[in-house]
């Protein structure tokens, strides 16, 4: 088995994946600056680990165009990696926070008022809670939207808005790989943004309802290795979003579950199909 792993920087996750992949065959580490297309790549499968969402998206498409399967595949990176696209898929299977999408300043503010303050506005792609803003009133809404109007990236003109969900000081991150529930953690924080990358404290979560809703959320996409973010609310569990480029070092540290091994095993299964 010849396994490629794309990467931008060698984080702990990429090191764990490389070491586990060596147990199944020959491993080729494919750095951004060293990967050029078209090329006759002699690989059975590629695990996509680029930091940039768009690099990952294009890498997956290009490898697939060469007949090489990828984990995650292009369509999963596209639909799970875009928060708005992901919401459309998820809402077919699970409860999600109330949301709205708008495309200019006036309609964005109308959408926020329709949901009711406070609301949360997010870029349609991104991680680590970057550029996620809680908006408490009209004055704040006008200020945030005005700033986004003048930003150069056209994707910031797509206004993706969610209700603000009052959480019990934590949220839940679960992992489902190839349809198998792997593990989950609670992420505690005094801040309303609970990402462990932003200082959130992680402890294991062993709730059966979390397992059930995580598998249903994965079924909305039907393939791939996904991290799933879940809120506890007065309406029950809500799936906030999914991540097709999961970071998992804190999950491994807290739970002891070998997430890298699960990803590699799934990639080997994909290569054999």
Secondary structure, DSSP 8 states (H G I E B T S, - for coil): -EEEEEESS--HHHHHHHHHHTTTSEEEEEEGGG--SS-----SEEE---SSHHHHHHHHHHHHHTT-EEES-HHHHHHHHSHHHHHHHHTTTS----EEEESSHHHHHHHHHHH-SSEEEE-SS-STTTT-EEE-SHHHHHHHHHHHHT-S-GGGGSEEEEE----SSEEEEEEEETTEEEEEEEEE-SSS---GGGT-EEEE---HHHHHHHHHHHHTT-SSEEEEEEEEETTEEEEEEEESS---HHHHHHH---HHHHHHHHHHHHHH-
